[in-house]
């Protein structure tokens, strides 16, 4: 079993997975240490909750360990645990009775219609005005403000860089629905970032 993450900076994913499947707890611990921050960040983006993200993180690796024999190696190990994490995070969202935003299973109104909005641009380059960590924090806050249906698609496509087809399969959506939600998420993000920067000028996020 091979994948693109083999032997990168001394981290041999396929070897560790093989050893973990044979009962090597240390090998599985190395996998957890390598991916736990990314899984936590993914869960935090989807659930918008530190507590839920912690729960998702624990449940993800617990289920991964329990079902390691079921991992056939047809995809990257990371893609496999992302699928587990997304399912756990979506379960958290569905259990929230107080969440009044669009359901993850609901098709947004006019999903197939193009959306055209005028979006203000900012003066100067935000990268010249903020540190990398500050920009990350600003972007995180903007992502957290998205509706769950749009936030989840954006995180999977633009943060985790899964394909449209992989995202559709994970969320049980059609490819056109994923594309529509991604467009809406990107547009809303640009509006939120515009409000955060409160300036006009060069739009450095033109690719969002």
DOFI-919816 format. One line per 10 residues: their letters; for each residue x, y, z of N, C-alpha, C. Coordinates in Angstrom, 3 decimals, padded with zeros to 6 digits. Each point is the difference from the previous one (the first is absolute). Example, Ala and Ser with C-alpha at 12.3 -4.5 7.8 and 13.67 -1.06 7.14 Angstrom:
BEGIN
AS = 013.190/-005.690/007.800/-000.890/001.190/000.000/000.900/001.200/000.000  -000.350/001.050/-000.720/000.820/001.190/000.060/-000.770/001.090/000.730
***
This chain:
BEGIN
XXXXXXXXXX = 000.854/-001.188/000.000/-000.854/001.188/000.000/000.886/001.234/000.000  -000.200/000.886/-000.940/000.807/001.204/-000.079/-000.883/001.201/-000.170  000.540/001.184/000.328/-000.710/001.246/-000.237/001.000/001.127/-000.021  -000.489/001.198/-000.323/000.878/001.135/-000.178/000.633/000.511/001.264  -000.415/-000.499/001.176/000.555/000.490/001.245/001.142/-000.858/000.514  000.352/-001.029/-000.740/001.044/-000.897/000.464/001.327/000.710/000.088  000.737/-000.295/001.063/001.369/000.444/000.174/000.165/001.497/-000.174  -000.969/000.789/000.451/000.105/001.444/-000.043/000.482/000.493/001.352  001.194/000.611/-000.006/000.603/000.479/001.250/000.058/-001.112/001.046  000.301/-001.204/-000.443/000.145/-001.104/000.934/-001.303/-000.629/000.428
XXXXXXXXXX = -001.119/000.507/-000.504/-001.307/-000.549/000.371/-000.461/-000.946/-001.092  000.001/-001.279/000.307/-000.395/-001.023/-000.966/-001.392/-000.490/000.383  -001.023/000.627/-000.600/-001.377/-000.289/000.398/-000.382/-001.454/-000.213  000.289/-000.517/-001.182/-000.442/-001.362/-000.317/000.646/-001.027/000.929  001.263/000.228/000.340/000.684/-000.910/000.916/-000.619/000.057/001.391  -000.319/001.219/000.442/-000.615/000.164/001.321/-001.383/-000.632/000.040  -000.761/000.169/-001.073/-001.336/-000.605/-000.053/000.110/-001.516/000.051  000.946/-000.551/-000.753/000.200/-001.447/-000.012/000.358/-000.513/001.391  000.917/000.695/000.652/000.404/-000.399/001.355/-001.163/000.133/000.984  -000.777/001.080/-000.157/-001.142/000.205/000.900/-001.034/-001.107/-000.177
XXXXXXXXXX = -000.216/-000.425/-001.234/-000.952/-001.083/-000.258/000.479/-001.313/000.607  001.304/-000.112/000.200/000.561/-001.213/000.606/000.043/000.088/001.526  -000.558/001.087/000.538/-000.092/000.131/001.447/001.045/000.881/000.639  000.789/000.730/-000.791/001.035/000.869/000.534/-000.635/001.320/000.448  -000.186/000.149/001.309/-000.647/001.187/000.545/000.839/001.251/-000.213  001.316/-000.150/000.031/000.875/001.155/-000.189/-000.143/000.556/-001.416  -000.153/-000.887/-000.975/-000.171/000.437/-001.385/-001.294/000.803/-000.136  -001.066/-000.475/000.645/-001.259/000.737/-000.074/000.127/001.344/000.702  000.735/000.048/001.111/000.216/001.257/000.717/000.723/001.015/-000.885  000.928/-000.492/-000.817/000.711/000.894/-000.922/-000.957/000.566/-001.050
XXXXXXXXXX = -000.921/-000.834/-000.463/-001.006/000.479/-000.950/-000.880/001.069/000.638  -000.396/-000.243/001.242/-000.832/000.960/000.722/000.746/001.325/000.167  001.261/-000.081/000.423/000.796/001.207/000.216/000.193/000.798/-001.283  000.077/-000.714/-001.114/000.237/000.661/-001.283/-001.246/000.727/-000.512  -001.180/-000.527/000.323/-001.230/000.535/-000.588/-000.959/000.647/000.997  000.279/-000.076/001.293/-001.009/000.450/000.966/-000.330/001.491/-000.131  001.000/000.833/-000.284/-000.275/001.432/-000.128/-000.889/000.291/-001.205  000.271/-000.693/-001.096/-000.793/000.226/-001.215/-001.438/-000.463/000.203  -000.176/-001.137/000.671/-001.349/-000.511/000.254/-000.742/000.920/000.966  000.715/000.490/001.008/-000.643/000.923/000.946/-000.440/001.270/-000.724
XXXXXXXXXX = 000.882/000.528/-000.840/-000.323/001.228/-000.731/-001.196/-000.213/-000.921  -000.025/-001.143/-000.681/-001.133/-000.335/-000.854/-001.287/-000.050/000.813  000.045/-000.703/001.139/-001.186/-000.136/000.852/-000.442/001.342/000.556  000.963/000.845/000.355/-000.340/001.328/000.541/-000.679/000.843/-001.068  000.510/-000.058/-001.227/-000.606/000.772/-001.079/-001.444/-000.441/-000.255  -000.254/-001.310/000.057/-001.337/-000.504/-000.306/-000.967/000.240/001.158  000.434/-000.298/001.224/-000.898/000.090/001.154/-000.056/001.392/000.607  001.070/000.790/-000.244/000.069/001.338/000.573/-000.011/-000.057/001.527  000.600/-001.047/000.553/000.003/-000.186/001.444/001.263/-000.730/000.427  000.719/000.569/000.971/001.210/-000.646/000.510/-000.336/-001.340/000.657
XXXXXXXXXX = -001.058/000.000/000.794/-000.394/-001.219/000.715/-000.396/-001.108/-000.971  -000.817/000.343/-000.986/-000.410/-000.990/-000.992/001.193/-000.480/-000.820  000.911/000.915/-000.304/001.183/-000.375/-000.774/000.856/-001.002/000.766  000.121/000.194/001.297/000.749/-000.946/000.843/-000.671/-001.370/-000.027  -001.329/-000.003/000.113/-000.747/-001.265/-000.035/000.178/-000.695/-001.351  -000.100/000.780/-001.063/000.157/-000.561/-001.344/001.399/-000.579/-000.171  000.995/000.704/000.479/001.381/-000.469/-000.090/000.160/-001.359/000.674  -000.503/-000.103/001.217/000.118/-001.259/000.745/-000.777/-001.124/-000.672  -001.226/000.291/-000.406/-000.830/-001.023/-000.637/000.588/-000.451/-001.329  000.585/000.937/-000.729/000.592/-000.329/-001.300/001.113/-001.026/000.141
XXXXXXXXXX = 000.927/000.260/000.889/001.129/-000.920/000.136/-000.381/-001.289/000.734  -000.989/000.085/000.867/-000.485/-001.216/000.646/-000.626/-000.921/-001.038  -000.850/000.556/-000.859/-000.638/-000.815/-001.036/001.004/-000.474/-001.037  000.977/000.845/-000.302/001.034/-000.401/-000.953/000.773/-001.198/000.538  000.307/000.030/001.286/000.745/-001.107/000.615/-000.851/-001.272/000.022  -001.277/000.168/000.348/-000.896/-001.156/000.098/-000.257/-000.650/-001.362  000.034/000.816/-001.057/-000.340/-000.498/-001.342/001.195/000.004/-000.948  001.200/-000.036/000.571/001.203/000.070/-000.820/000.081/-001.139/-001.007  -000.526/-001.150/000.387/000.014/-001.139/-000.928/-000.862/000.259/-001.228  -000.948/000.929/000.124/-000.870/000.306/-001.118/000.604/000.973/-000.992
XXXXXXXXXX = 001.157/000.581/000.345/000.666/000.920/-000.916/000.751/-000.813/-001.042  -000.457/000.077/-001.249/000.543/-000.834/-001.066/001.157/000.641/-000.758  000.268/001.257/000.272/001.096/000.656/-000.690/-000.355/000.503/-001.382  -001.295/000.078/-000.318/-000.420/000.495/-001.312/000.094/001.522/-000.084  000.163/000.638/001.141/000.183/001.449/000.061/001.076/000.280/001.039  000.391/001.243/000.121/000.965/000.361/001.031/-000.622/-000.228/001.379  000.815/-000.355/000.965/-000.481/-000.185/001.362/-000.639/001.288/000.498  000.616/001.149/-000.333/-000.546/001.279/000.450/-001.399/000.230/-000.561  -000.212/-000.330/-001.275/-001.333/000.140/-000.594/-001.006/-000.865/000.736  000.430/-001.179/000.401/-000.873/-000.930/000.723/-000.413/000.573/001.350
XXXXXXXXXX = 000.963/000.559/000.753/-000.367/000.538/001.321/-000.763/001.319/-000.134  000.231/000.737/-001.094/-000.798/001.204/-000.247/-001.465/-000.383/-000.164  -000.241/-001.096/-000.724/-001.379/-000.463/-000.181/-000.648/-000.310/001.349  000.736/-000.666/000.877/-000.512/-000.305/001.338/-000.274/001.288/000.763  000.955/000.928/-000.052/-000.128/001.263/000.738/-001.193/000.815/-000.492  -000.182/000.059/-001.297/-001.127/000.754/-000.562/-001.326/-000.598/000.458  -000.097/-001.310/-000.037/-001.230/-000.655/000.453/-000.281/000.308/001.471  001.047/-000.041/000.820/-000.163/000.299/001.427/-000.404/001.459/000.201  000.627/000.899/-000.752/-000.311/001.424/000.135/-001.426/000.298/-000.450  -000.435/-000.639/-001.088/-001.364/000.223/-000.476/-001.027/-000.535/000.994
XXXXXXXXXX = 000.331/-001.095/000.661/-000.892/-000.529/001.037/-000.153/001.018/001.132  001.111/000.656/000.347/-000.057/001.024/001.047/-000.933/001.139/-000.422  000.127/000.418/-001.250/-000.839/001.094/-000.484/-001.478/-000.373/-000.004  -000.279/-001.226/-000.429/-001.405/-000.423/-000.104/-000.655/-000.131/001.376  000.815/-000.199/001.029/-000.547/-000.151/001.344/-000.271/001.342/000.667  000.462/001.043/-000.609/-000.193/001.315/000.584/-001.393/000.533/-000.314  -000.822/000.082/000.997/-001.363/000.482/-000.219/-000.050/001.516/-000.117  001.048/000.657/000.487/-000.005/001.457/-000.001/000.519/000.596/-001.294  000.548/-000.825/-000.888/000.548/000.511/-001.244/-001.124/000.288/-000.976  -000.225/001.250/-000.304/-001.125/000.402/-000.852/000.419/000.265/-001.441
XXXXXXXXXX = 001.224/-000.380/-000.330/000.478/000.262/-001.353/-000.444/-001.087/-000.951  000.399/000.107/-001.274/-000.417/-000.952/-001.022/000.446/-001.413/000.344  -000.892/-000.939/-000.136/000.331/-001.397/000.260/001.033/-000.494/-000.996  000.854/-000.900/000.456/001.014/-000.556/-000.887/-000.625/-000.858/-001.081  -001.203/-000.488/000.235/-000.676/-000.845/-000.974/-000.938/000.794/-000.891  -000.070/001.293/000.240/-000.957/000.841/-000.730/000.675/000.659/-001.187  -000.672/-000.007/-001.128/000.516/000.677/-001.181/-000.357/001.471/000.089  000.991/000.892/-000.007/-000.293/001.429/000.112/-000.891/000.470/-001.146  -000.773/001.040/000.263/-000.875/000.558/-001.028/000.817/000.470/-001.195  -000.558/-000.221/-001.189/000.643/000.443/-001.233/001.422/-000.525/-000.134
XXXXXXXXXX = 000.217/-001.254/000.418/001.353/-000.552/000.033/000.649/-000.048/-001.367  -000.808/-000.088/-001.054/000.563/-000.123/-001.333/000.110/001.339/-000.728  -000.401/001.085/000.678/000.041/001.293/-000.644/001.284/000.732/000.355  000.590/000.694/-000.960/001.226/000.740/000.291/-000.260/001.137/000.971  000.996/000.323/000.814/-000.131/001.064/000.974/000.956/001.116/-000.406  -000.523/001.180/-000.170/000.848/001.130/-000.366/-000.146/001.070/001.076  001.113/000.337/000.648/-000.032/001.022/001.024/001.191/000.928/-000.207  -000.222/001.285/000.305/001.134/000.911/-000.025/000.697/-000.110/001.332  001.291/-000.217/-000.053/000.746/-000.174/001.234/001.072/001.073/000.089  000.021/000.710/001.110/000.989/001.052/000.186/001.399/-000.611/000.091
XXXXXXXXXX = 000.965/000.793/-000.410/001.385/-000.466/000.095/000.736/000.855/001.014  001.209/-000.430/000.372/000.713/000.654/001.087/001.149/000.843/-000.495  000.323/000.995/000.780/001.124/000.876/-000.325/001.279/-000.621/000.515  000.965/-000.184/-000.874/001.245/-000.596/000.427/-000.097/-001.501/000.072  001.102/-000.633/000.259/000.069/-001.455/000.090/-000.099/-000.415/001.462  -001.036/-000.762/000.387/-000.117/-000.427/001.393/001.244/-000.722/000.504  000.719/-000.665/-000.906/001.208/-000.710/000.417/001.079/000.963/000.471  -000.081/001.269/-000.450/000.963/001.005/000.441/-000.394/000.601/001.346  -001.271/-000.177/000.363/-000.514/000.631/001.213/-000.134/-000.970/001.168  -000.061/-001.282/-000.301/-000.205/-000.987/001.059/001.063/-001.095/-000.083
XXXXXXXXXX = 000.294/-000.601/001.145/000.911/-001.143/000.013/-000.734/-001.222/-000.514  000.746/-001.055/-000.289/-000.618/-001.235/-000.485/-000.992/-000.543/001.008  000.363/000.036/001.276/-000.893/-000.524/001.040/-001.262/000.851/000.117  000.152/001.318/-000.174/-001.173/000.879/000.061/-000.931/-000.262/-001.175  000.582/-000.178/-001.194/-000.815/-000.302/-001.167/-000.714/-001.331/000.167  000.711/-000.988/000.567/-000.614/-001.309/000.252/-001.175/000.139/000.946  000.168/000.796/001.054/-001.070/000.203/000.975/-001.202/000.698/-000.635  000.280/001.000/-000.849/-001.076/000.723/-000.685/-000.771/-000.946/-000.913  000.740/-000.813/-000.758/-000.653/-000.941/-000.912/-000.800/-001.041/000.773  000.552/-000.488/001.105/-000.707/-000.988/000.821/-001.324/000.556/000.497
XXXXXXXXXX = 000.012/001.242/000.458/-001.237/000.619/000.500/-001.026/000.136/-001.125  000.487/000.344/-001.174/-000.909/000.139/-001.135/-000.614/-001.344/-000.372  000.809/-001.067/-000.004/-000.492/-001.339/-000.318/-001.030/-000.449/001.033  000.279/000.288/001.270/-000.904/-000.414/001.069/-001.362/000.657/-000.126  -000.058/001.158/-000.666/-001.261/000.702/-000.141/-000.883/-000.523/-001.118  000.531/-000.894/-000.832/-000.796/-000.564/-001.087/-001.057/-000.959/000.539  -001.096/-000.152/-000.731/-001.004/-000.993/000.357/000.628/-001.392/-000.108  -000.416/-000.938/000.848/000.595/-001.348/-000.018/000.034/-000.650/-001.371  -001.068/000.147/-000.773/-000.057/-000.642/-001.314/001.086/000.516/-000.927  000.272/001.300/000.089/001.020/000.603/-000.856/001.395/-000.178/000.600
XXXXXXXXXX = 000.078/000.141/001.331/001.289/-000.106/000.696/000.630/-001.371/-000.217  -000.807/-001.045/000.097/000.529/-001.353/-000.139/000.564/-000.241/-001.389  -000.742/000.429/-001.011/000.479/-000.172/-001.372/001.279/000.804/-000.229  000.024/001.232/000.493/001.199/000.837/-000.190/001.221/-000.626/000.664  -000.179/-000.485/001.222/001.136/-000.588/000.720/000.534/-001.229/-000.729  -000.893/-000.868/-000.451/000.437/-001.217/-000.679/000.679/000.307/-001.334  -000.549/000.966/-000.753/000.555/000.296/-001.331/001.212/000.914/000.055  -000.106/001.111/000.729/001.048/001.015/-000.069/001.022/-000.073/001.128  -000.360/-000.616/001.115/000.961/-000.143/001.097/000.676/-001.368/-000.055  -000.828/-001.047/-000.066/000.548/-001.358/-000.076/000.394/-000.399/-001.417
XXXXXXXXXX = -000.455/000.777/-000.972/000.341/-000.213/-001.412/-000.455/-001.364/-000.531  -001.169/-000.452/000.480/-000.593/-001.198/-000.582/-000.603/000.378/-001.354  -000.180/-000.973/-000.863/-000.608/000.266/-001.296/-001.498/000.244/000.175  -000.619/000.567/-001.031/-001.449/000.210/000.038/-000.727/-001.327/000.155  000.481/-001.024/-000.695/-000.634/-001.317/000.068/000.141/-000.607/001.406  001.193/000.127/000.588/000.203/-000.527/001.361/-000.901/000.724/000.992  -000.107/001.312/-000.146/-000.860/000.786/000.883/-001.459/-000.404/-000.150  -000.425/-000.184/-001.235/-001.381/-000.423/-000.254/-000.288/-001.349/000.642  000.940/-000.943/-000.131/-000.183/-001.331/000.583/-000.056/000.064/001.520  000.874/000.819/000.592/000.031/000.115/001.462/-001.302/000.557/000.558
XXXXXXXXXX = -000.578/000.955/-000.722/-001.183/000.690/000.506/-001.303/-000.514/-000.598  000.097/-001.046/-000.847/-001.186/-000.542/-000.665/-000.740/001.076/-000.789  000.781/000.791/-000.723/-000.564/001.058/-000.830/000.346/-000.273/-001.455  -000.704/000.681/-000.894/000.356/-000.074/-001.411/001.180/000.930/-000.256  000.727/-000.244/-001.075/001.120/000.869/-000.357/-000.472/001.439/-000.240  -001.122/000.205/-000.745/-000.475/001.379/-000.174/-000.332/000.693/001.321  -000.538/-000.746/000.961/-000.325/000.597/001.303/001.268/000.441/000.722  001.041/-000.817/-000.090/001.279/000.362/000.624/000.548/001.272/-000.640  -000.039/000.060/-001.324/000.519/001.168/-000.712/-000.786/001.255/000.366  -001.316/-000.149/000.113/-000.843/001.140/000.346/000.306/000.499/001.409
XXXXXXXXXX = 000.114/-000.930/000.946/000.275/000.398/001.383/001.400/000.602/000.134  000.939/-000.535/-000.756/001.363/000.530/000.055/000.029/001.435/-000.521  -000.720/000.252/-001.090/-000.073/001.352/-000.542/-000.591/000.957/001.023  -001.097/-000.412/000.611/-000.657/000.849/000.984/000.899/000.247/001.209  000.727/-001.044/000.433/000.907/000.146/001.138/001.110/000.993/-000.330  000.575/-000.123/-001.192/001.086/000.899/-000.394/-000.476/001.451/-000.079  -001.197/000.201/-000.565/-000.535/001.349/-000.105/-000.276/000.591/001.382  -000.598/-000.801/000.866/-000.301/000.487/001.343/001.285/000.285/000.770  001.011/-000.848/-000.193/001.283/000.229/000.666/000.597/001.333/-000.430  -000.057/000.275/-001.283/000.546/001.262/-000.493/-000.726/001.188/000.619
XXXXXXXXXX = -001.307/-000.121/000.144/-000.759/001.084/000.615/000.396/000.169/001.467  000.144/-001.121/000.697/000.381/000.056/001.414/001.390/000.599/000.160  000.927/-000.416/-000.865/001.364/000.518/000.082/000.029/001.490/-000.341  -000.854/000.396/-000.931/-000.091/001.417/-000.343/-000.419/000.818/001.209  -001.001/-000.515/000.715/-000.467/000.709/001.195/001.068/000.027/001.078  000.772/-001.086/000.114/001.043/-000.051/001.015/001.115/000.994/-000.286  000.403/000.095/-001.243/001.087/000.922/-000.344/-000.483/001.455/-000.096  -001.284/000.181/-000.363/-000.625/001.329/-000.028/000.799/001.008/-000.819  000.580/-000.466/-001.062/000.768/000.890/-000.870/-000.328/-000.299/-001.447  000.313/000.943/-000.868/-000.143/-000.229/-001.429/001.376/000.044/-000.640
XXXXXXXX = 000.162/-000.782/-001.035/001.287/-000.012/-000.665/000.175/-001.262/-000.806  001.210/-000.461/-000.091/000.312/-001.174/-000.799/-000.572/-001.247/000.639  -000.745/-000.784/-000.747/-000.624/-001.227/000.498/000.982/-001.150/-000.129  000.760/-000.279/001.085/001.005/-001.053/-000.072/-000.610/-001.373/000.166  -001.292/-000.035/000.356/-000.652/-001.293/000.157/-000.892/-000.280/-001.216  000.396/000.495/-001.158/-000.820/-000.131/-001.194/-000.249/-001.448/-000.387  000.847/-000.911/000.477/-000.153/-001.404/-000.367/-000.912/-000.764/000.938  -000.517/000.670/001.046/-000.893/-000.715/000.924/-001.311/-000.313/-000.686
***
